């Protein structure tokens, strides 16, 4: 029920409070009493029974829901504009030096500045204004019509009445001109006369021309939609102009694919993006869900999450019951968080230092511009002013190390970078100057001479003698002679053996093998063996 204070409650106290509220709703426990001893209905929601935090309520009460009595000191009067209280005959000490009134000074004087003020002329002393002080209540301070004189509205009424009278006079003059033209030209077309007679009869009967009638040429290209206007069950209909821009494309027509974003015709909502793959810069509609993640919705979401987490941790806070309190606590939380973050950053900088800001370059180099004025002649020579400084980058420039007079990267040869001063390609090397260049050229010339001499003295390569290896892996002796007849028989046997291995159905049960291998059989096996790395093995 109504919580008197926002004190911390333990889990046990919170559970007892919930049990007591349930018992009061069930009628098992007496209802809670307010400051006046009246019972509080236990079924009143919390956001109605909880008093705002700024009232500092000590006990549960419903006075904040009743109509409070206004302070008798408050008034609804207003300032008496233009009221004068006293007219002086001569200038008084402390009065305005311009007009002579005591109620203001010369800085706030609203009169025309005089050539010679009333302090010196002692003439035409202005009267003192009536100074009033009012203490307005809450509504009085926010009443936009407070102090308004209703009688001044008669000027507005007189203006409109004068305009209507001028219109009637003009219409009467037009009728008289038409009658004169009719009397002066009696031989006019009969059809035209009949039309004019009807118009004149209408003007005489009504006395005014219906201004609501608009000619077809003055309809401004607006579409006409017939609707019932201000009728409660079948009254007259009227014409209402449809002011929707016809160039606007409806959201359900942006993507006609049936599998695209769903459009709810009842609520006219399309939550997803109908064109997710198109350019974001060219889209004017990204779905209704875009409104939930943009603008102030994220701030409200963070405020709601903070209220939930604070309530779970024991704080008596409710966003709907006391939104001002929740927002104030959230602001205090953000301020403390930023303060803690800043303090932590400062502690780290004090402990380890701040190298980023210690050696900060001057602003002229950072901005790359200056306000110095330099004048040039037609040839481009400087006449007045110093030479404009070349803006530098954040990297070190023109830093020469190890006795070098140029930077590394100023020399390029054979796809390599180096130093131009000594023509070395090794970075961070020591500069040897012109002597180093001459020594490198002499070394290169000596190496070139040695290579040419070596090529000239180089002997022809010896012919490579291929050794004839035996079929079983060892070198074939020179005295080995293969019998061609036996080799032919061994080749036939090797073909039959390979066919038997491919087809197991022709394989016999009683098969005997001999471990004695002749030279012809080994040569036949070698000749019929398939070499998998041979590119011509598929053509064998």
C-alpha positions as CSV (number, residue, x, y, z in Angstrom):
1,X,0.0,0.0,0.0
2,X,1.0,3.6,0.5
3,X,4.6,3.7,1.4
4,X,5.6,6.4,3.9
5,X,9.3,6.5,3.1
6,X,11.8,5.2,0.6
7,X,13.8,3.3,3.3
8,X,15.6,0.1,2.4
9,X,13.6,-3.1,3.1
10,X,15.2,-6.5,3.5
11,X,13.8,-9.5,1.7
12,X,12.0,-10.7,4.8
13,X,10.3,-7.4,5.4
14,X,9.3,-7.2,1.8
15,X,7.7,-10.6,1.9
16,X,5.8,-9.7,5.1
17,X,4.6,-6.5,3.5
18,X,3.2,-8.5,0.5
19,X,1.5,-11.0,2.8
20,X,-0.1,-8.2,4.7
21,X,-1.4,-6.6,1.5
22,X,-2.9,-9.9,0.4
23,X,-4.5,-10.3,3.8
24,X,-6.0,-6.8,3.6
25,X,-7.4,-7.5,0.1
26,X,-8.9,-10.7,1.3
27,X,-10.5,-9.1,4.4
28,X,-8.4,-11.1,6.9
29,X,-6.6,-8.0,8.2
30,X,-7.9,-4.5,9.0
31,X,-7.4,-1.8,6.4
32,X,-4.6,0.7,6.7
33,X,-5.4,4.1,8.3
34,X,-4.3,7.5,7.0
35,X,-3.3,10.6,9.0
36,X,-7.0,11.4,9.7
37,X,-7.8,7.9,10.9
38,X,-9.8,7.0,7.7
39,X,-9.4,3.6,6.2
40,X,-7.5,3.2,2.9
41,X,-9.1,0.9,0.3
42,X,-6.6,-2.0,-0.1
43,X,-7.6,-2.4,-3.7
44,X,-6.3,1.0,-4.7
45,X,-3.3,0.6,-7.1
46,X,0.2,1.5,-5.8
47,X,0.7,4.3,-8.3
48,X,-2.4,6.0,-6.9
49,X,-1.8,5.4,-3.2
50,X,1.9,6.2,-3.2
51,X,2.5,9.9,-2.4
52,X,5.0,11.8,-4.6
53,X,8.5,11.8,-3.2
54,X,8.7,15.6,-3.0
55,X,5.8,15.7,-0.4
56,X,8.0,13.9,2.2
57,X,5.0,12.0,3.6
58,X,5.7,10.5,7.0
59,X,2.6,8.3,7.1
60,X,0.4,6.7,4.4
61,X,-2.2,9.1,3.2
62,X,-4.5,9.9,0.3
63,X,-4.3,13.7,0.7
64,X,-2.3,14.0,-2.5
65,X,-5.2,12.6,-4.4
66,X,-7.7,15.2,-3.0
67,X,-8.2,18.8,-4.0
68,X,-5.8,20.8,-2.0
69,X,-7.0,24.1,-0.4
70,X,-5.4,27.1,-2.0
71,X,-3.4,29.6,0.1
72,X,-5.5,32.6,1.1
73,X,-2.5,34.8,0.3
74,X,-2.8,34.0,-3.3
75,X,-4.6,36.4,-5.5
76,X,-6.0,36.5,-9.0
77,X,-5.7,40.3,-9.5
78,X,-3.4,41.8,-12.1
79,X,-1.4,44.9,-12.6
80,X,-3.2,48.2,-13.1
81,X,-1.6,49.2,-16.4
82,X,-0.9,52.9,-16.9
83,X,-1.9,53.9,-13.3
84,X,-0.1,57.0,-11.9
85,X,0.0,57.7,-8.2
86,X,1.8,61.0,-7.6
87,X,2.7,64.1,-9.8
88,X,5.8,66.0,-8.5
89,X,6.4,69.7,-9.3
90,X,10.2,69.6,-9.1
91,X,13.0,67.1,-9.4
92,X,13.6,64.9,-6.4
93,X,16.8,63.3,-5.3
94,X,17.1,59.7,-6.5
95,X,14.6,60.1,-9.3
96,X,15.1,59.3,-13.0
97,X,17.4,61.9,-14.5
98,X,15.5,61.7,-17.8
99,X,11.8,62.1,-16.8
100,X,11.9,62.7,-13.0
101,X,9.9,59.7,-11.8
102,X,10.9,58.0,-8.6
103,X,9.8,54.5,-9.6
104,X,12.6,53.8,-12.0
105,X,16.1,55.0,-13.0
106,X,17.4,56.3,-16.3
107,X,18.4,52.9,-17.6
108,X,14.9,51.5,-17.4
109,X,13.1,54.7,-18.4
110,X,10.5,54.1,-21.1
111,X,10.1,57.8,-22.1
112,X,11.8,59.4,-25.1
113,X,15.4,60.4,-24.2
114,X,15.4,64.1,-23.7
115,X,18.1,66.4,-24.9
116,X,18.3,67.9,-21.4
117,X,17.0,65.7,-18.6
118,X,14.5,66.7,-16.0
119,X,17.3,66.8,-13.5
120,X,18.7,69.9,-15.1
121,X,15.5,71.6,-16.5
122,X,13.3,70.9,-13.5
123,X,10.3,70.9,-15.9
124,X,7.8,68.4,-17.2
125,X,8.3,66.0,-14.3
126,X,6.7,62.6,-15.1
127,X,4.3,61.1,-12.6
128,X,5.2,58.1,-10.5
129,X,3.9,54.7,-11.7
130,X,1.9,52.4,-9.5
131,X,4.1,49.6,-8.3
132,X,2.2,46.4,-7.3
133,X,3.4,43.0,-6.1
134,X,1.2,39.9,-6.4
135,X,1.8,36.4,-5.1
136,X,0.2,34.1,-7.7
137,X,-0.6,30.4,-7.1
138,X,0.4,27.5,-9.4
139,X,-2.4,28.1,-11.8
140,X,-2.1,31.8,-11.8
141,X,1.5,31.7,-12.9
142,X,0.6,29.5,-15.8
143,X,-2.6,31.2,-16.8
144,X,-2.0,32.7,-20.3
145,X,-5.1,34.9,-20.0
146,X,-4.4,36.3,-16.6
147,X,-4.8,40.0,-16.7
148,X,-6.6,40.0,-20.0
149,X,-9.4,42.6,-20.4
150,X,-12.4,41.0,-22.2
151,X,-13.6,44.5,-23.3
152,X,-10.7,44.8,-25.7
153,X,-12.2,42.0,-27.8
154,X,-14.9,44.5,-28.9
155,X,-12.2,46.0,-31.3
156,X,-12.0,42.6,-33.1
157,X,-15.7,42.5,-33.4
158,X,-15.9,46.0,-34.7
159,X,-13.2,45.2,-37.3
160,X,-15.1,42.2,-38.7
161,X,-18.4,44.0,-38.6
162,X,-16.9,46.9,-40.6
163,X,-15.6,44.5,-43.2
164,X,-19.0,42.8,-43.5
165,X,-20.7,46.2,-43.9
166,X,-18.2,47.2,-46.6
167,X,-18.9,43.9,-48.4
168,X,-22.7,44.5,-48.3
169,X,-22.2,48.0,-49.6
170,X,-20.1,46.8,-52.5
171,X,-22.6,44.1,-53.4
172,X,-25.4,46.7,-53.4
173,X,-23.5,48.9,-55.8
174,X,-22.9,46.0,-58.1
175,X,-26.6,45.2,-58.2
176,X,-27.4,48.8,-59.1
177,X,-24.8,48.8,-61.9
178,X,-26.4,45.7,-63.4
179,X,-29.9,47.3,-63.3
180,X,-28.6,50.4,-65.1
181,X,-26.9,48.2,-67.8
182,X,-30.2,46.3,-68.2
183,X,-32.2,49.4,-68.6
184,X,-29.8,51.0,-71.0
185,X,-29.6,47.8,-73.3
186,X,-33.1,46.4,-73.6
187,X,-32.2,44.3,-76.7
188,X,-29.9,41.8,-74.9
189,X,-30.2,38.1,-75.3
190,X,-33.2,36.6,-73.6
191,X,-31.2,33.7,-72.1
192,X,-28.7,36.1,-70.6
193,X,-31.5,38.2,-69.1
194,X,-33.2,35.2,-67.6
195,X,-29.9,34.1,-65.9
196,X,-29.2,37.6,-64.6
197,X,-32.8,37.9,-63.3
198,X,-32.4,34.6,-61.4
199,X,-29.1,35.9,-59.8
200,X,-30.7,39.2,-58.9
201,X,-33.7,37.5,-57.3
202,X,-31.4,35.3,-55.2
203,X,-29.5,38.4,-54.2
204,X,-32.6,40.2,-53.2
205,X,-34.0,37.3,-51.2
206,X,-30.9,36.3,-49.4
207,X,-29.2,39.7,-49.3
208,X,-25.8,38.1,-49.5
209,X,-23.8,36.0,-51.9
210,X,-22.8,32.5,-50.7
211,X,-19.1,32.7,-50.3
212,X,-18.7,29.0,-49.7
213,X,-19.4,28.4,-53.4
214,X,-16.2,27.9,-55.3
215,X,-16.0,27.9,-59.1
216,X,-14.7,24.8,-60.7
217,X,-11.7,26.7,-62.0
218,X,-10.7,27.6,-58.5
219,X,-10.6,24.1,-57.0
220,X,-6.8,24.1,-56.9
221,X,-6.5,20.6,-58.3
222,X,-7.6,19.0,-55.0
223,X,-9.4,15.7,-55.2
224,X,-13.1,15.9,-54.1
225,X,-14.2,13.2,-51.6
226,X,-17.8,12.9,-50.7
227,X,-18.2,12.3,-46.9
228,X,-20.9,12.9,-44.3
229,X,-20.0,16.0,-42.4
230,X,-21.2,16.5,-38.8
231,X,-24.1,14.2,-39.1
232,X,-25.3,11.6,-36.5
233,X,-27.3,9.2,-38.5
234,X,-28.0,10.1,-42.0
235,X,-27.7,13.9,-42.3
236,X,-26.7,16.0,-45.3
237,X,-23.4,15.3,-47.0
238,X,-20.7,17.7,-47.9
239,X,-17.6,17.9,-50.0
240,X,-14.3,17.6,-48.1
241,X,-11.0,18.2,-49.9
242,X,-8.4,15.4,-49.7
243,X,-5.2,17.2,-48.9
244,X,-2.9,14.1,-49.0
245,X,0.0,14.5,-51.4
246,X,-0.6,12.1,-54.3
247,X,3.1,11.7,-54.9
248,X,3.6,9.9,-51.6
249,X,3.9,6.1,-52.0
250,X,2.0,4.0,-49.4
251,X,4.2,1.9,-47.2
252,X,2.5,-1.3,-48.4
253,X,3.5,-0.5,-52.0
254,X,7.2,0.0,-51.4
255,X,7.8,-3.8,-51.8
256,X,5.2,-6.0,-53.5
257,X,6.9,-9.2,-52.6
258,X,4.6,-11.4,-50.4
259,X,7.6,-12.6,-48.3
260,X,8.7,-9.0,-47.5
261,X,7.7,-7.0,-44.4
262,X,4.2,-7.7,-43.1
263,X,1.7,-4.9,-43.3
264,X,-1.2,-5.0,-40.8
265,X,-4.2,-3.3,-42.4
266,X,-6.1,-2.9,-39.2
267,X,-3.5,-0.9,-37.3
268,X,-1.8,0.4,-40.5
269,X,1.6,-0.6,-39.2
270,X,4.6,-2.2,-40.8
271,X,7.2,-3.0,-38.2
272,X,10.0,-4.4,-40.4
273,X,11.9,-2.6,-43.1
274,X,10.2,-3.2,-46.5
275,X,13.5,-2.5,-48.4
276,X,16.4,-3.8,-46.2
277,X,18.9,-4.1,-49.0
278,X,18.5,-0.6,-50.5
279,X,20.7,2.4,-49.8
280,X,19.9,3.9,-46.3
281,X,20.6,7.4,-47.6
282,X,17.8,7.1,-50.2
283,X,15.1,5.6,-47.9
284,X,12.5,7.8,-46.2
285,X,10.8,4.9,-44.4
286,X,12.6,2.1,-42.5
287,X,9.7,0.5,-40.7
288,X,7.9,1.3,-37.4
289,X,10.5,-0.5,-35.3
290,X,13.0,2.2,-36.3
291,X,11.1,4.6,-34.0
292,X,11.7,2.3,-31.1
293,X,15.5,2.5,-31.4
294,X,15.9,6.1,-32.3
295,X,15.3,9.5,-30.6
296,X,14.3,9.6,-26.9
297,X,13.0,6.1,-26.8
298,X,16.5,4.8,-25.9
299,X,16.7,7.3,-23.0
300,X,13.3,6.1,-21.7
301,X,14.4,2.5,-22.1
302,X,17.5,3.1,-20.0
303,X,15.4,5.0,-17.4
304,X,13.0,2.0,-17.2
305,X,15.9,-0.5,-16.8
306,X,17.5,1.6,-14.1
307,X,14.2,1.7,-12.2
308,X,13.8,-2.1,-12.4
309,X,17.4,-2.8,-11.3
310,X,17.1,-0.3,-8.4
311,X,13.8,-1.9,-7.3
312,X,15.4,-5.4,-7.4
313,X,18.2,-4.1,-5.2
314,X,15.8,-2.9,-2.5
315,X,15.1,0.7,-3.3
316,X,11.5,1.8,-3.2
317,X,11.2,3.3,-6.7
318,X,8.5,3.0,-9.2
319,X,8.6,4.6,-12.6
320,X,4.8,4.8,-13.1
321,X,4.0,5.8,-9.5
322,X,6.7,8.4,-9.1
323,X,8.2,9.3,-12.5
324,X,9.9,12.5,-11.2
325,X,11.6,10.6,-8.4
326,X,12.8,7.9,-10.8
327,X,14.2,10.4,-13.3
328,X,15.9,12.4,-10.5
329,X,17.6,9.2,-9.2
330,X,18.6,8.2,-12.7
331,X,20.2,11.6,-13.2
332,X,22.1,11.3,-9.9
333,X,23.2,7.9,-11.0
334,X,24.6,9.1,-14.3
335,X,26.4,12.0,-12.5
336,X,28.0,9.6,-10.0
337,X,29.0,7.2,-12.8
338,X,30.6,10.0,-14.8
339,X,32.4,11.3,-11.7
340,X,33.7,7.8,-10.9
341,X,34.8,7.3,-14.5
342,X,36.6,10.6,-14.6
343,X,38.3,9.9,-11.2
344,X,39.5,6.5,-12.3
345,X,40.9,8.0,-15.5
346,X,42.7,10.7,-13.5
347,X,44.1,8.2,-11.0
348,X,45.5,6.1,-13.9
349,X,47.1,9.2,-15.5
350,X,48.6,10.3,-12.2
351,X,50.1,6.9,-11.6
352,X,51.3,6.1,-15.1
353,X,51.5,9.5,-16.7
354,X,49.9,11.0,-19.8
355,X,52.3,10.6,-22.7
356,X,49.7,11.7,-25.3
357,X,49.4,15.3,-23.9
358,X,53.0,15.6,-22.6
359,X,54.7,16.1,-25.9
360,X,51.8,17.8,-27.8
361,X,52.9,19.6,-30.9
362,X,52.1,23.3,-31.4
363,X,48.7,24.2,-32.7
364,X,50.2,25.7,-35.8
365,X,51.5,22.3,-36.9
366,X,48.2,20.5,-35.9
367,X,46.0,22.9,-37.8
368,X,48.4,23.4,-40.7
369,X,47.6,27.1,-41.2
370,X,48.7,30.5,-40.0
371,X,47.4,34.1,-40.0
372,X,50.7,35.6,-41.2
373,X,50.2,37.9,-44.3
374,X,52.5,37.3,-47.2
375,X,52.6,39.5,-50.3
376,X,54.0,38.3,-53.6
377,X,54.8,40.1,-56.9
378,X,53.8,39.0,-60.4
379,X,56.8,36.7,-60.7
380,X,55.9,34.9,-57.4
381,X,58.7,36.4,-55.3
382,X,58.0,37.4,-51.7
383,X,57.6,41.1,-51.2
384,X,56.4,41.4,-47.7
385,X,56.1,38.7,-45.0
386,X,57.9,35.5,-44.3
387,X,57.8,32.4,-46.4
388,X,54.8,30.3,-45.8
389,X,55.7,27.3,-43.6
390,X,55.0,24.0,-45.1
391,X,52.5,22.1,-43.0
392,X,53.9,19.0,-41.4
393,X,52.2,15.8,-40.5
394,X,52.1,14.0,-37.2
395,X,55.1,11.8,-38.3
396,X,58.7,12.9,-37.9
397,X,60.1,14.5,-41.0
398,X,63.7,15.4,-42.0
399,X,65.3,13.5,-39.1
400,X,68.8,12.5,-40.1
401,X,70.5,9.7,-38.1
402,X,73.8,8.0,-38.2
403,X,75.6,10.8,-40.0
404,X,73.2,10.7,-43.0
405,X,72.3,13.8,-44.9
406,X,69.1,12.4,-46.5
407,X,66.3,10.2,-45.2
408,X,65.9,6.6,-45.9
409,X,63.7,6.2,-49.0
410,X,65.3,9.0,-51.0
411,X,67.2,6.5,-53.2
412,X,65.7,3.9,-55.5
413,X,67.5,1.3,-57.5
414,X,66.9,-2.3,-58.5
415,X,63.5,-2.3,-56.7
416,X,65.1,-1.3,-53.4
417,X,64.9,1.8,-51.3
418,X,68.0,3.4,-49.7
419,X,69.9,6.5,-48.7
420,X,70.8,8.9,-51.5
421,X,73.8,10.4,-49.7
422,X,75.7,7.1,-49.6
423,X,73.6,4.8,-51.8
424,X,73.2,2.2,-49.2
425,X,70.1,-0.1,-49.1
426,X,70.5,-1.1,-45.4
427,X,68.2,0.9,-43.1
428,X,69.7,2.4,-40.0
429,X,73.2,1.9,-41.4
430,X,76.1,4.3,-40.8
431,X,76.7,6.8,-43.6
432,X,80.1,6.5,-45.4
433,X,79.6,9.4,-47.8
434,X,81.4,9.6,-51.2
435,X,84.1,7.2,-50.1
436,X,81.5,4.5,-49.4
437,X,80.0,5.0,-52.9
438,X,83.4,4.7,-54.5
439,X,84.2,1.6,-52.5
440,X,80.9,0.0,-53.4
441,X,81.5,0.7,-57.1
442,X,85.0,-0.8,-57.0
443,X,83.7,-3.9,-55.2
444,X,80.9,-4.4,-57.8
445,X,83.5,-4.0,-60.6
446,X,85.8,-6.6,-59.0
447,X,82.9,-9.0,-58.6
448,X,81.9,-8.5,-62.2
449,X,85.5,-9.2,-63.4
450,X,85.7,-12.4,-61.3
451,X,82.4,-13.7,-62.7
452,X,83.5,-13.1,-66.4
453,X,86.9,-14.8,-65.7
454,X,85.2,-17.8,-64.1
455,X,82.8,-18.2,-67.0
456,X,85.7,-18.1,-69.5
457,X,87.8,-20.7,-67.6
458,X,84.8,-23.0,-67.0
459,X,85.3,-26.4,-68.6
460,X,82.6,-28.3,-70.5
461,X,80.6,-30.6,-68.3
462,X,81.6,-34.3,-68.5
463,X,79.3,-36.6,-70.3
464,X,77.1,-38.5,-67.9
465,X,77.4,-42.3,-68.2
466,X,74.2,-44.1,-67.6
467,X,74.6,-47.3,-65.6
468,X,72.6,-50.3,-66.7
469,X,70.9,-51.6,-63.6
470,X,69.8,-55.1,-63.2
471,X,66.0,-55.8,-63.2
472,X,66.1,-56.7,-59.5
473,X,67.8,-53.6,-58.5
474,X,71.5,-54.2,-58.6
475,X,73.8,-53.2,-61.4
476,X,73.7,-55.4,-64.5
477,X,77.1,-57.0,-65.1
478,X,78.6,-56.5,-68.5
479,X,78.8,-60.3,-69.2
480,X,75.0,-60.9,-68.6
481,X,73.3,-62.1,-71.9
482,X,69.5,-62.5,-72.0
483,X,68.0,-65.3,-74.1
484,X,65.4,-63.8,-76.4
485,X,63.4,-67.0,-76.6
486,X,63.2,-67.4,-72.8
487,X,62.4,-63.7,-72.5
488,X,59.5,-64.1,-75.0
489,X,58.1,-67.0,-73.0
490,X,58.5,-65.1,-69.7
491,X,56.5,-62.2,-71.2
492,X,53.6,-64.6,-72.1
493,X,53.6,-66.0,-68.6
494,X,53.6,-62.5,-67.1
495,X,50.5,-61.6,-69.3
496,X,48.6,-64.7,-68.2
497,X,49.4,-64.0,-64.5
498,X,48.2,-60.4,-64.8
499,X,44.9,-61.7,-66.4
500,X,44.4,-64.2,-63.6
501,X,44.9,-61.5,-61.0
502,X,42.2,-59.3,-62.7
503,X,39.7,-62.2,-62.9
504,X,39.6,-64.4,-59.8
505,X,37.1,-66.8,-61.4
506,X,39.9,-68.3,-63.6
507,X,42.2,-68.9,-60.7
508,X,42.8,-72.6,-60.0
509,X,42.8,-74.2,-56.6
510,X,46.1,-76.1,-57.0
511,X,48.6,-73.4,-57.7
512,X,52.3,-73.8,-57.1
513,X,54.8,-71.1,-57.1
514,X,58.6,-71.3,-57.3
515,X,60.9,-68.9,-55.6
516,X,63.5,-69.3,-58.3
517,X,63.4,-66.3,-60.5
518,X,65.4,-66.2,-63.7
519,X,66.9,-63.1,-65.3
520,X,64.4,-63.4,-68.2
521,X,61.4,-63.5,-65.8
522,X,62.6,-60.5,-63.9
523,X,63.1,-58.6,-67.1
524,X,59.6,-59.5,-68.3
525,X,58.1,-58.4,-64.9
526,X,60.0,-55.1,-65.2
527,X,58.8,-54.6,-68.7
528,X,55.1,-55.3,-67.9
529,X,55.1,-53.4,-64.6
530,X,52.9,-50.3,-64.6
531,X,54.7,-47.1,-63.6
532,X,52.1,-44.8,-62.0
533,X,54.3,-41.7,-62.5
534,X,54.7,-42.5,-66.2
535,X,52.7,-40.0,-68.3
536,X,52.2,-42.6,-71.1
537,X,51.0,-45.4,-68.8
538,X,47.4,-45.1,-70.2
539,X,48.6,-45.8,-73.7
540,X,50.3,-49.1,-72.9
